[in-house]
Amino acid sequence: MSLDLSKYTKRISADLEKLGIKEKLASGMAKLSARADAAKIEAEALRPKLKNAMDSASSLTKVLAGAVGTLGEYYFPSELIGGTCPRVAGEEEEIVWNAAAEACDTERVHVVWQSVDSKIWYIAVRSSELASHPDTWCPFASLLPGAKDAATPPVCYTYYSDEMATMMTVTPDGLQIYRGTTLVVRAKAERTARELGNVPVIELTPDQVMKLAPVPWYSVSLFEDRARRILAAAAVFSAITLAGLTFLIWLFASMALITARHDLSDTLTRTQDKTTELMRTSEKLRTSPMREQLAKFADLNDGLLAVNGLLEVYEVKDGKVRWRAIVPTNVTADRINELGGKNIESTGQGVAIGNAAEIEFEAISAGKK
């Protein structure tokens, strides 16, 4: 069964017209559209301001992004320096630190910097000088180009105190700070203003300083930060390397253990076979005739050594032993009989003795001659 939706739509529209709701809905939609158009126009107007804010950078943003502290009285450091540097987006902090560290001859410096377009204006002081003046701020920091209270360069700022006076000269291309007595700084300010084309000389009084927006010092120690990063990276790399070596050693040890276990049964079998073979060989040697001959040779040799004799011939042939030796003349016939020998002849070295086989051998040899 199909439904005719157009009939119901017309009926609902007619009911809304009777109640006056349709005109109210149309009016509300028109107001919402007008507000959306107005918001779009405001966003387009704010876009250049946002772009300018993104194109500039300063030490104040670093401080605001860090820990929040309290600022006390203003203070003009006695060794305050200032200058300008070319800007590289994203590297302003390192550039300022390098310039300030070289000028202050130390890596521990406090700086305030402002960067606009392609330039960085900064002032700096040694951190040791602020040790006795913590939580202070320098009014010149609030007058760097790009700051809210800064005048358009070129301009000269002076501050006179009872003891010393300080002057900061800002030009589109540079920034210089002078310090001296009141008379010297006042004369320097007038001369500099004339040289720059009668630029304004703004004298900072305590009342004017109190109206400035304080800008805190920013402590920079890139060398220590870089060293910490290098040490941390080296520690992580060493730990990863050590872990990798440990894993490789464990892997090789596991493989060796598995291989050793696999070959253990074969090794035991081969060892048992070799042991059995060795026992059989030793048994054969015990029952071999050679063992008896070796025993007889050892007994004869020991007997000859006991009487300082020398064995000249010992031959085993067809199971018969023939031997000949030389003994001293003082050896008795009983001793020679114990050795199983008989006198054969006297020589220049002593008495030649031998067994029956030797006597028979020499007789045969003499007969052939």
Backbone hydrogen bonds in HBPLUS format (Angstrom, degrees):
<---DONOR---> <-ACCEPTOR-->    atom                        ^
c    i                          cat <-CA-CA->   ^        H-A-AA   ^      H-
h    n   atom  resd res      DA  || num        DHA   H-A  angle D-A-AA Bond
n    s   type  num  typ     dist DA aas  dist angle  dist       angle   num
A0009-THR N   A0005-LEU O   3.01 MM   4  6.26 155.9  2.07 154.7 162.1     1
A0010-LYS N   A0006-SER O   3.08 MM   4  6.26 165.7  2.10 151.1 153.5     2
A0011-ARG N   A0007-LYS O   3.23 MM   4  6.41 154.6  2.30 140.6 147.5     3
A0012-ILE N   A0008-TYR O   3.02 MM   4  6.26 157.4  2.07 150.3 155.3     4
A0013-SER N   A0009-THR O   3.02 MM   4  6.24 157.6  2.07 150.9 157.1     5
A0014-ALA N   A0010-LYS O   3.01 MM   4  6.22 153.3  2.08 146.2 153.2     6
A0015-ASP N   A0011-ARG O   3.09 MM   4  6.36 154.6  2.15 145.6 152.0     7
A0016-LEU N   A0012-ILE O   3.02 MM   4  6.29 153.1  2.09 146.7 153.6     8
A0017-GLU N   A0013-SER O   3.10 MM   4  6.32 155.6  2.16 146.5 152.5     9
A0018-LYS N   A0014-ALA O   3.16 MM   4  6.44 153.6  2.24 145.6 152.2    10
A0019-LEU N   A0015-ASP O   3.16 MM   4  6.45 151.8  2.25 145.3 152.2    11
A0020-GLY N   A0016-LEU O   2.97 MM   4  6.09 123.2  2.31 141.7 156.5    12
A0021-ILE N   A0016-LEU O   3.22 MM   5  5.43 139.5  2.39 151.3 151.4    13
A0020-GLY N   A0017-GLU O   3.29 MM   3  5.10 142.6  2.44  93.9 104.3    14
A0025-LEU N   A0021-ILE O   2.94 MM   4  6.21 159.1  1.98 156.8 161.9    15
A0026-ALA N   A0022-LYS O   3.09 MM   4  6.33 159.4  2.14 147.5 152.8    16
A0027-SER N   A0023-GLU O   2.94 MM   4  6.16 155.3  2.01 146.2 153.0    17
A0028-GLY N   A0024-LYS O   2.92 MM   4  6.16 158.5  1.97 149.3 154.7    18
A0029-MET N   A0025-LEU O   3.01 MM   4  6.21 159.7  2.06 149.3 154.5    19
A0030-ALA N   A0026-ALA O   3.06 MM   4  6.28 151.6  2.14 143.5 151.0    20
A0031-LYS N   A0027-SER O   3.05 MM   4  6.37 154.4  2.12 148.4 154.7    21
A0032-LEU N   A0028-GLY O   3.01 MM   4  6.27 161.2  2.05 151.7 156.5    22
A0033-SER N   A0029-MET O   3.05 MM   4  6.24 155.8  2.11 145.8 152.1    23
A0034-ALA N   A0030-ALA O   3.01 MM   4  6.28 153.3  2.09 145.6 152.6    24
A0035-ARG N   A0031-LYS O   2.97 MM   4  6.27 158.9  2.02 152.1 157.3    25
A0036-ALA N   A0032-LEU O   3.04 MM   4  6.25 154.2  2.11 146.5 153.4    26
A0037-ASP N   A0033-SER O   3.05 MM   4  6.33 153.8  2.12 145.9 152.5    27
A0038-ALA N   A0034-ALA O   3.03 MM   4  6.31 154.4  2.10 146.6 153.6    28
A0039-ALA N   A0035-ARG O   2.96 MM   4  6.20 157.8  2.01 149.1 154.8    29
A0040-LYS N   A0036-ALA O   3.05 MM   4  6.24 151.3  2.13 143.8 151.4    30
A0041-ILE N   A0037-ASP O   3.07 MM   4  6.35 151.2  2.15 145.0 152.2    31
A0042-GLU N   A0038-ALA O   3.03 MM   4  6.34 159.1  2.07 151.0 156.1    32
A0043-ALA N   A0039-ALA O   2.99 MM   4  6.20 154.7  2.05 145.9 152.8    33
A0044-GLU N   A0040-LYS O   3.07 MM   4  6.31 153.2  2.14 144.8 151.4    34
A0045-ALA N   A0041-ILE O   3.06 MM   4  6.34 146.9  2.17 143.9 153.0    35
A0046-LEU N   A0042-GLU O   3.01 MM   4  6.30 144.7  2.14 146.5 155.4    36
A0047-ARG N   A0043-ALA O   3.13 MM   4  6.22 127.4  2.42 140.3 152.8    37
A0050-LEU N   A0046-LEU O   2.98 MM   4  6.26 159.0  2.02 159.3 165.8    38
A0051-LYS N   A0047-ARG O   2.96 MM   4  6.16 153.4  2.03 150.3 158.0    39
A0052-ASN N   A0048-PRO O   2.95 MM   4  6.22 157.1  2.00 149.9 155.1    40
A0053-ALA N   A0049-LYS O   3.00 MM   4  6.25 153.8  2.07 144.9 152.3    41
A0054-MET N   A0050-LEU O   2.95 MM   4  6.19 149.2  2.04 144.7 152.9    42
A0055-ASP N   A0051-LYS O   2.94 MM   4  6.15 140.0  2.10 143.1 154.3    43
A0057-ALA N   A0115-SER O   3.23 MM  58  5.23 153.9  2.30 130.9 138.2    44
A0115-SER N   A0057-ALA O   2.74 MM  58  5.23 146.9  1.85 173.4 175.0    45
A0059-SER N   A0113-TRP O   2.87 MM  54  5.26 153.6  1.94 145.0 146.1    46
A0062-LYS N   A0059-SER O   3.07 MM   3  5.04 119.5  2.45  93.5 108.8    47
A0063-VAL N   A0059-SER O   2.99 MM   4  6.35 155.2  2.06 150.6 157.1    48
A0064-LEU N   A0060-LEU O   2.84 MM   4  6.08 165.1  1.86 155.1 159.1    49
A0065-ALA N   A0061-THR O   2.99 MM   4  6.04 144.6  2.12 137.3 146.5    50
A0066-GLY N   A0063-VAL O   2.97 MM   3  5.04 143.2  2.11  98.8 110.3    51
A0072-GLY N   A0135-ASP O   2.46 MM  63  5.41 165.2  1.48 172.3 171.7    52
A0075-TYR N   A0137-TRP O   2.81 MM  62  5.82 148.7  1.91 145.6 151.8    53
A0081-ILE N   A0124-ALA O   3.04 MM  43  5.41 166.8  2.05 160.7 162.7    54
A0124-ALA N   A0081-ILE O   2.93 MM  43  5.41 155.9  1.99 138.5 142.9    55
A0083-GLY N   A0122-TYR O   3.05 MM  39  5.69 151.8  2.13 153.6 155.9    56
A0122-TYR N   A0083-GLY O   3.02 MM  39  5.69 162.6  2.05 163.5 163.6    57
A0085-CYS N   A0120-ILE O   2.93 MM  35  5.10 142.0  2.08 137.4 148.3    58
A0120-ILE N   A0085-CYS O   2.90 MM  35  5.10 136.0  2.10 152.4 159.9    59
A0087-ARG N   A0118-SER O   3.07 MM  31  4.94 151.2  2.16 125.3 122.2    60
A0091-GLU N   A0088-VAL O   2.92 MM   3  5.54 165.2  1.94 144.4 146.9    61
A0095-ILE N   A0091-GLU O   3.09 MM   4  6.26 161.1  2.13 154.4 160.2    62
A0096-VAL N   A0092-GLU O   2.93 MM   4  6.10 169.1  1.94 157.2 159.5    63
A0097-TRP N   A0093-GLU O   2.93 MM   4  6.08 160.2  1.97 147.5 153.8    64
A0098-ASN N   A0094-GLU O   2.96 MM   4  6.12 163.1  1.99 149.1 152.8    65
A0099-ALA N   A0095-ILE O   3.10 MM   4  6.35 166.3  2.11 151.9 155.3    66
A0100-ALA N   A0096-VAL O   2.84 MM   4  5.97 168.4  1.86 157.3 160.9    67
A0101-ALA N   A0097-TRP O   2.79 MM   4  5.78 163.3  1.81 152.4 157.5    68
A0102-GLU N   A0098-ASN O   3.09 MM   4  6.14 155.1  2.15 142.0 148.3    69
A0103-ALA N   A0099-ALA O   3.05 MM   4  6.22 157.2  2.11 144.6 151.1    70
A0104-CYS N   A0100-ALA O   2.82 MM   4  5.91 160.0  1.86 152.3 157.8    71
A0105-ASP N   A0101-ALA O   2.85 MM   4  5.54 118.5  2.24 131.1 144.3    72
A0106-THR N   A0101-ALA O   3.20 MM   5  5.13 141.7  2.35 134.4 143.5    73
A0127-SER N   A0108-ARG O   3.19 MM  19  5.66 174.2  2.19 129.8 128.1    74
A0220-VAL N   A0109-VAL O   3.13 MM 111  5.95 177.3  2.13 165.7 166.5    75
A0110-HIS N   A0125-VAL O   2.90 MM  15  5.48 167.8  1.91 167.5 171.5    76
A0125-VAL N   A0110-HIS O   2.99 MM  15  5.48 146.4  2.10 154.3 163.0    77
A0111-VAL N   A0218-TYR O   2.87 MM 107  5.22 167.6  1.89 143.6 144.6    78
A0218-TYR N   A0111-VAL O   2.83 MM 107  5.22 148.5  1.93 144.8 155.4    79
A0112-VAL N   A0123-ILE O   2.98 MM  11  5.51 149.7  2.08 158.5 160.2    80
A0123-ILE N   A0112-VAL O   2.97 MM  11  5.51 152.7  2.04 156.3 165.1    81
A0114-GLN N   A0121-TRP O   2.82 MM   7  5.34 158.9  1.87 158.7 166.0    82
A0121-TRP N   A0114-GLN O   2.80 MM   7  5.34 163.8  1.83 169.2 167.3    83
A0116-VAL N   A0119-LYS O   3.09 MM   3  5.75 143.3  2.23 150.2 161.3    84
A0119-LYS N   A0116-VAL O   3.18 MM   3  5.75 174.3  2.18 136.5 137.8    85
A0129-GLU N   A0126-ARG O   3.14 MM   3  5.58 138.5  2.32 106.7 116.7    86
A0130-LEU N   A0127-SER O   3.19 MM   3  5.38 133.0  2.42 100.4 112.2    87
A0131-ALA N   A0128-SER O   3.24 MM   3  5.17 157.5  2.29  98.2 104.7    88
A0133-HIS N   A0130-LEU O   3.10 MM   3  4.75 147.6  2.21  92.2 102.1    89
A0141-ALA N   A0138-CYS O   2.95 MM   3  5.56 146.6  2.06 116.0 125.0    90
A0142-SER N   A0139-PRO O   2.99 MM   3  5.44 142.1  2.13 109.2 119.2    91
A0143-LEU N   A0140-PHE O   3.00 MM   3  5.10 157.1  2.05 104.8 112.0    92
A0147-ALA N   A0144-LEU O   2.93 MM   3  5.67 159.9  1.97 150.8 152.9    93
A0150-ALA N   A0147-ALA O   3.43 MM   3  5.32 162.0  2.46 100.3 105.4    94
A0155-VAL N   A0170-VAL O   2.93 MM  15  5.47 149.1  2.02 151.6 160.7    95
A0170-VAL N   A0155-VAL O   2.93 MM  15  5.47 175.3  1.93 173.3 173.6    96
A0156-CYS N   A0200-PRO O   3.08 MM  44  6.36 162.8  2.11 161.8 164.7    97
A0202-ILE N   A0156-CYS O   2.69 MM  46  6.04 164.2  1.72 169.6 164.2    98
A0157-TYR N   A0168-MET O   2.83 MM  11  5.12 163.3  1.86 147.8 153.6    99
A0168-MET N   A0157-TYR O   2.78 MM  11  5.12 157.1  1.83 147.7 155.6   100
A0158-THR N   A0202-ILE O   2.88 MM  44  6.22 156.5  1.94 150.1 152.3   101
A0204-LEU N   A0158-THR O   2.69 MM  46  5.92 176.9  1.69 170.6 170.4   102
A0159-TYR N   A0166-THR O   2.81 MM   7  5.30 145.5  1.92 159.0 165.4   103
A0166-THR N   A0159-TYR O   2.86 MM   7  5.30 159.5  1.90 153.0 159.8   104
A0161-SER N   A0164-MET O   3.02 MM   3  5.52 146.9  2.13 143.5 153.9   105
A0165-ALA N   A0180-GLY O   2.71 MM  15  5.50 158.2  1.76 170.9 174.5   106
A0180-GLY N   A0165-ALA O   3.05 MM  15  5.50 162.3  2.08 152.9 157.8   107
A0167-MET N   A0178-TYR O   2.85 MM  11  5.12 160.1  1.89 149.2 151.4   108
A0178-TYR N   A0167-MET O   2.82 MM  11  5.12 160.7  1.86 149.8 156.4   109
A0169-THR N   A0176-GLN O   2.78 MM   7  5.21 162.5  1.81 156.4 162.1   110
A0176-GLN N   A0169-THR O   2.95 MM   7  5.21 158.4  2.00 146.6 153.8   111
A0171-THR N   A0174-GLY O   2.92 MM   3  5.16 177.7  1.92 153.8 153.3   112
A0174-GLY N   A0171-THR O   3.37 MM   3  5.16 150.8  2.46  97.6 105.4   113
A0185-VAL N   A0181-THR O   2.96 MM   4  6.10 170.0  1.97 159.1 162.1   114
A0186-ARG N   A0182-THR O   2.93 MM   4  5.96 156.7  1.99 146.5 153.4   115
A0187-ALA N   A0183-LEU O   3.04 MM   4  6.18 161.5  2.07 146.2 150.9   116
A0188-LYS N   A0184-VAL O   2.92 MM   4  6.07 153.9  1.98 144.7 152.9   117
A0189-ALA N   A0185-VAL O   2.86 MM   4  6.01 153.0  1.93 146.5 153.2   118
A0190-GLU N   A0186-ARG O   3.10 MM   4  6.36 159.1  2.14 147.0 151.7   119
A0191-ARG N   A0187-ALA O   3.00 MM   4  6.21 165.4  2.02 149.9 154.1   120
A0192-THR N   A0188-LYS O   2.90 MM   4  6.00 163.2  1.92 149.4 154.5   121
A0193-ALA N   A0189-ALA O   2.94 MM   4  6.04 156.5  1.99 145.4 151.9   122
A0194-ARG N   A0190-GLU O   3.09 MM   4  6.34 155.3  2.15 146.3 152.2   123
A0195-GLU N   A0191-ARG O   2.98 MM   4  6.25 160.4  2.02 150.1 155.7   124
A0196-LEU N   A0192-THR O   3.00 MM   4  6.18 143.1  2.14 146.0 155.1   125
A0198-ASN N   A0193-ALA O   2.62 MM   5  4.83 118.0  2.00 136.9 146.7   126
A0199-VAL N   A0193-ALA O   3.24 MM   6  5.01 144.6  2.38 124.6 124.5   127
A0197-GLY N   A0194-ARG O   3.08 MM   3  5.19 162.0  2.12 108.3 112.1   128
A0208-GLN N   A0205-THR O   2.99 MM   3  5.17 114.6  2.43 102.1 118.0   129
A0209-VAL N   A0205-THR O   2.84 MM   4  6.11 159.1  1.89 160.6 167.6   130
A0210-MET N   A0206-PRO O   3.06 MM   4  6.20 151.1  2.14 143.3 149.8   131
A0211-LYS N   A0208-GLN O   3.07 MM   3  5.25 142.3  2.22 100.5 111.5   132
A0212-LEU N   A0209-VAL O   3.10 MM   3  5.34 152.8  2.18 105.9 114.1   133
A0225-ASP N   A0221-SER O   3.12 MM   4  6.43 164.8  2.14 151.9 156.7   134
A0226-ARG N   A0222-LEU O   2.69 MM   4  5.79 162.0  1.73 150.4 155.6   135
A0227-ALA N   A0223-PHE O   2.81 MM   4  5.99 155.6  1.87 145.4 152.8   136
A0228-ARG N   A0224-GLU O   2.83 MM   4  6.04 158.0  1.88 148.3 154.4   137
A0229-ARG N   A0225-ASP O   2.90 MM   4  6.18 155.5  1.96 146.1 153.2   138
A0230-ILE N   A0226-ARG O   2.83 MM   4  6.07 158.0  1.88 149.0 155.3   139
A0231-LEU N   A0227-ALA O   2.81 MM   4  6.02 164.9  1.83 152.0 156.3   140
A0232-ALA N   A0228-ARG O   2.81 MM   4  5.94 157.1  1.86 145.6 152.7   141
A0233-ALA N   A0229-ARG O   2.82 MM   4  6.00 160.6  1.86 147.4 153.1   142
A0234-ALA N   A0230-ILE O   2.77 MM   4  5.99 158.1  1.82 149.0 155.8   143
A0235-ALA N   A0231-LEU O   2.79 MM   4  5.97 155.5  1.85 146.5 153.5   144
A0236-VAL N   A0232-ALA O   2.89 MM   4  6.13 160.3  1.93 149.0 154.4   145
A0237-PHE N   A0233-ALA O   2.82 MM   4  6.01 163.2  1.84 149.9 155.2   146
A0238-SER N   A0234-ALA O   2.78 MM   4  5.93 158.8  1.83 147.4 153.6   147
A0239-ALA N   A0235-ALA O   2.87 MM   4  6.03 156.9  1.92 145.3 152.0   148
A0240-ILE N   A0236-VAL O   2.88 MM   4  6.13 159.0  1.92 150.6 156.3   149
A0241-THR N   A0237-PHE O   2.86 MM   4  6.06 161.5  1.89 149.3 154.9   150
A0242-LEU N   A0238-SER O   2.80 MM   4  5.97 164.0  1.82 151.0 155.7   151
A0243-ALA N   A0239-ALA O   2.84 MM   4  6.00 157.2  1.90 145.3 152.2   152
A0244-GLY N   A0240-ILE O   2.85 MM   4  6.09 154.2  1.91 147.0 154.4   153
A0245-LEU N   A0241-THR O   2.88 MM   4  6.18 162.6  1.91 154.3 158.5   154
A0246-THR N   A0242-LEU O   2.85 MM   4  6.03 159.1  1.89 148.5 154.9   155
A0247-PHE N   A0243-ALA O   2.91 MM   4  6.12 154.5  1.98 144.9 151.8   156
A0248-LEU N   A0244-GLY O   2.94 MM   4  6.24 157.5  2.00 149.5 155.5   157
A0249-ILE N   A0245-LEU O   2.88 MM   4  6.12 162.6  1.91 153.4 158.0   158
A0250-TRP N   A0246-THR O   2.90 MM   4  6.10 163.7  1.93 149.0 153.8   159
A0251-LEU N   A0247-PHE O   2.84 MM   4  6.04 152.1  1.91 146.0 154.3   160
A0252-PHE N   A0248-LEU O   2.86 MM   4  6.12 167.3  1.88 155.5 157.9   161
A0253-ALA N   A0249-ILE O   2.85 MM   4  6.00 160.9  1.89 151.2 157.3   162
A0254-SER N   A0250-TRP O   2.90 MM   4  6.02 154.3  1.96 143.1 150.2   163
A0255-MET N   A0251-LEU O   2.94 MM   4  6.20 160.0  1.98 149.9 155.3   164
A0256-ALA N   A0252-PHE O   2.85 MM   4  6.06 158.9  1.89 148.6 154.8   165
A0257-LEU N   A0253-ALA O   2.87 MM   4  6.05 154.8  1.94 145.7 152.6   166
A0258-ILE N   A0254-SER O   2.91 MM   4  6.14 159.2  1.95 149.7 155.2   167
A0259-THR N   A0255-MET O   2.93 MM   4  6.14 162.0  1.97 148.7 153.9   168
A0260-ALA N   A0256-ALA O   2.81 MM   4  6.00 156.3  1.87 146.8 153.9   169
A0261-ARG N   A0257-LEU O   2.91 MM   4  6.10 158.4  1.95 147.8 153.3   170
A0262-HIS N   A0258-ILE O   2.95 MM   4  6.14 148.9  2.05 142.9 152.0   171
A0263-ASP N   A0259-THR O   2.97 MM   4  6.22 148.6  2.07 147.1 155.0   172
A0264-LEU N   A0260-ALA O   2.98 MM   4  5.90 111.4  2.46 137.4 153.1   173
A0264-LEU N   A0261-ARG O   3.38 MM   3  5.08 153.8  2.45  92.7 100.2   174
A0267-THR N   A0263-ASP O   2.95 MM   4  6.12 156.7  2.01 150.9 157.7   175
A0268-LEU N   A0264-LEU O   2.95 MM   4  6.21 159.2  1.99 150.8 156.2   176
A0269-THR N   A0265-SER O   2.97 MM   4  6.21 156.7  2.03 147.1 153.5   177
A0270-ARG N   A0266-ASP O   2.93 MM   4  6.18 164.8  1.95 152.2 155.8   178
A0271-THR N   A0267-THR O   2.89 MM   4  6.08 155.5  1.95 148.3 155.6   179
A0272-GLN N   A0268-LEU O   2.98 MM   4  6.19 161.4  2.02 149.3 153.7   180
A0273-ASP N   A0269-THR O   3.00 MM   4  6.26 158.2  2.05 149.7 155.8   181
A0274-LYS N   A0270-ARG O   2.95 MM   4  6.16 161.4  1.99 150.1 154.7   182
A0275-THR N   A0271-THR O   2.92 MM   4  6.12 156.1  1.98 148.9 155.8   183
A0276-THR N   A0272-GLN O   2.96 MM   4  6.16 160.1  2.00 149.0 154.0   184
A0277-GLU N   A0273-ASP O   2.93 MM   4  6.16 158.9  1.98 148.5 154.6   185
A0278-LEU N   A0274-LYS O   2.92 MM   4  6.10 154.1  1.99 146.6 153.3   186
A0279-MET N   A0275-THR O   3.01 MM   4  6.25 155.7  2.07 147.4 153.7   187
A0280-ARG N   A0276-THR O   3.01 MM   4  6.30 153.1  2.09 146.7 154.0   188
A0281-THR N   A0277-GLU O   2.99 MM   4  6.25 155.4  2.06 146.2 152.8   189
A0282-SER N   A0278-LEU O   2.96 MM   4  6.20 161.0  1.99 149.8 154.6   190
A0283-GLU N   A0279-MET O   3.00 MM   4  6.19 149.7  2.10 142.6 150.9   191
A0284-LYS N   A0280-ARG O   2.99 MM   4  6.25 153.5  2.06 147.4 154.2   192
A0285-LEU N   A0281-THR O   2.99 MM   4  6.30 152.2  2.07 146.9 154.6   193
A0286-ARG N   A0282-SER O   3.06 MM   4  6.31 145.7  2.18 140.8 149.5   194
A0287-THR N   A0283-GLU O   3.24 MM   4  6.55 148.3  2.34 144.5 151.6   195
A0288-SER N   A0285-LEU O   3.33 MM   3  4.99 156.0  2.39  94.0 101.0   196
A0291-ARG N   A0288-SER O   3.13 MM   3  5.65 145.0  2.26 108.6 117.1   197
A0292-GLU N   A0289-PRO O   3.02 MM   3  5.31 120.6  2.38 102.9 116.8   198
A0293-GLN N   A0289-PRO O   3.11 MM   4  6.50 159.0  2.16 152.8 158.8   199
A0294-LEU N   A0290-MET O   2.85 MM   4  6.06 155.6  1.90 148.0 154.7   200
A0295-ALA N   A0291-ARG O   2.96 MM   4  6.18 149.4  2.05 141.7 150.2   201
A0296-LYS N   A0292-GLU O   2.92 MM   4  6.25 159.1  1.96 152.0 156.8   202
A0297-PHE N   A0293-GLN O   2.91 MM   4  6.11 160.0  1.95 149.4 155.0   203
A0298-ALA N   A0294-LEU O   2.94 MM   4  6.11 153.0  2.02 142.9 150.1   204
A0299-ASP N   A0295-ALA O   2.98 MM   4  6.27 155.3  2.04 148.0 154.5   205
A0300-LEU N   A0296-LYS O   2.98 MM   4  6.20 165.6  2.00 152.9 156.4   206
A0301-ASN N   A0297-PHE O   2.94 MM   4  6.04 162.1  1.97 147.4 152.9   207
A0302-ASP N   A0298-ALA O   2.96 MM   4  6.08 157.1  2.02 144.9 151.1   208
A0303-GLY N   A0299-ASP O   2.97 MM   4  6.20 155.5  2.03 146.6 153.4   209
A0304-LEU N   A0300-LEU O   2.99 MM   4  6.25 160.8  2.03 152.9 157.3   210
A0305-LEU N   A0301-ASN O   3.00 MM   4  6.19 157.5  2.05 147.1 153.3   211
A0306-ALA N   A0302-ASP O   3.05 MM   4  6.25 140.6  2.21 140.4 150.7   212
A0307-VAL N   A0304-LEU O   3.17 MM   3  5.39 135.9  2.37 100.9 111.9   213
A0309-GLY N   A0304-LEU O   2.58 MM   5  4.52 164.9  1.60 150.0 144.5   214
A0308-ASN N   A0305-LEU O   3.26 MM   3  4.84 166.1  2.28  99.0 101.6   215
A0310-LEU N   A0326-ILE O   2.79 MM  16  5.22 154.2  1.85 149.8 158.8   216
A0326-ILE N   A0310-LEU O   2.88 MM  16  5.22 158.1  1.93 147.3 153.5   217
A0312-GLU N   A0324-ARG O   2.84 MM  12  5.61 149.0  1.94 140.0 149.5   218
A0313-VAL N   A0324-ARG O   3.03 MM  11  4.96 166.0  2.05 140.7 141.9   219
A0324-ARG N   A0313-VAL O   2.92 MM  11  4.96 148.0  2.03 132.4 135.7   220
A0315-GLU N   A0322-ARG O   2.70 MM   7  5.09 163.5  1.72 154.8 160.7   221
A0322-ARG N   A0315-GLU O   2.73 MM   7  5.09 158.8  1.78 153.1 159.6   222
A0317-LYS N   A0320-LYS O   2.84 MM   3  5.29 158.8  1.88 153.6 157.0   223
A0320-LYS N   A0317-LYS O   2.96 MM   3  5.29 163.9  1.99 114.0 117.8   224
A0325-ALA N   A0353-ILE O   2.92 MM  28  5.42 164.0  1.95 151.7 154.3   225
A0353-ILE N   A0325-ALA O   2.88 MM  28  5.42 166.3  1.89 156.4 161.0   226
A0327-VAL N   A0351-VAL O   2.92 MM  24  5.35 166.1  1.94 149.8 152.6   227
A0351-VAL N   A0327-VAL O   2.81 MM  24  5.35 163.3  1.84 165.5 166.9   228
A0331-VAL N   A0328-PRO O   3.34 MM   3  5.86 166.9  2.36 114.9 116.8   229
A0336-ILE N   A0332-THR O   3.17 MM   4  6.51 149.9  2.27 140.7 149.1   230
A0337-ASN N   A0333-ALA O   2.89 MM   4  6.16 153.3  1.96 147.8 154.8   231
A0338-GLU N   A0334-ASP O   2.98 MM   4  6.28 150.8  2.07 145.2 152.6   232
A0339-LEU N   A0335-ARG O   3.30 MM   4  6.62 138.7  2.48 135.6 145.4   233
A0339-LEU N   A0336-ILE O   3.12 MM   3  5.21 128.8  2.40  95.7 109.0   234
A0341-GLY N   A0336-ILE O   3.13 MM   5  5.56 167.1  2.15 150.0 147.8   235
A0340-GLY N   A0337-ASN O   2.86 MM   3  4.92 148.7  1.95 101.6 112.1   236
A0342-LYS N   A0354-GLY O   2.81 MM  12  5.54 143.5  1.94 141.6 148.6   237
A0354-GLY N   A0342-LYS O   3.07 MM  12  5.54 144.7  2.20 141.2 151.7   238
A0344-ILE N   A0352-ALA O   2.79 MM   8  5.47 154.1  1.85 166.3 158.9   239
A0345-GLU N   A0352-ALA O   3.38 MM   7  5.30 155.7  2.45 130.8 136.3   240
A0352-ALA N   A0345-GLU O   2.74 MM   7  5.30 160.3  1.77 166.1 171.8   241
A0347-THR N   A0350-GLY O   2.70 MM   3  5.23 170.2  1.71 178.3 177.8   242
A0350-GLY N   A0347-THR O   3.29 MM   3  5.23 142.3  2.44  96.6 106.6   243
A0358-GLU N   A0355-ASN O   3.11 MM   3  5.33 125.9  2.41 100.5 113.9   244
A0359-ILE N   A0355-ASN O   3.08 MM   4  6.47 155.6  2.14 151.5 158.4   245
A0360-GLU N   A0356-ALA O   2.95 MM   4  6.13 164.4  1.97 154.1 158.2   246
A0361-PHE N   A0357-ALA O   2.94 MM   4  6.01 148.1  2.05 135.3 144.4   247
A0362-GLU N   A0358-GLU O   2.91 MM   4  6.15 156.9  1.96 150.0 154.9   248
A0363-ALA N   A0359-ILE O   2.97 MM   4  6.18 149.9  2.06 144.1 152.8   249
A0364-ILE N   A0360-GLU O   3.04 MM   4  6.25 158.3  2.09 146.9 152.1   250
A0365-SER N   A0361-PHE O   3.00 MM   4  6.19 152.7  2.08 140.8 149.0   251
A0366-ALA N   A0362-GLU O   2.82 MM   4  6.03 150.7  1.91 143.9 151.4   252
A0367-GLY N   A0363-ALA O   2.94 MM   4  6.14 154.6  2.01 147.8 154.3   253
A0368-LYS N   A0364-ILE O   3.11 MM   4  6.32 154.4  2.18 146.3 152.2   254
A0369-LYS N   A0365-SER O   3.32 MM   4  6.55 139.4  2.50 134.8 144.8   255
A0369-LYS N   A0366-ALA O   3.17 MM   3  5.16 126.8  2.47  92.6 106.3   256
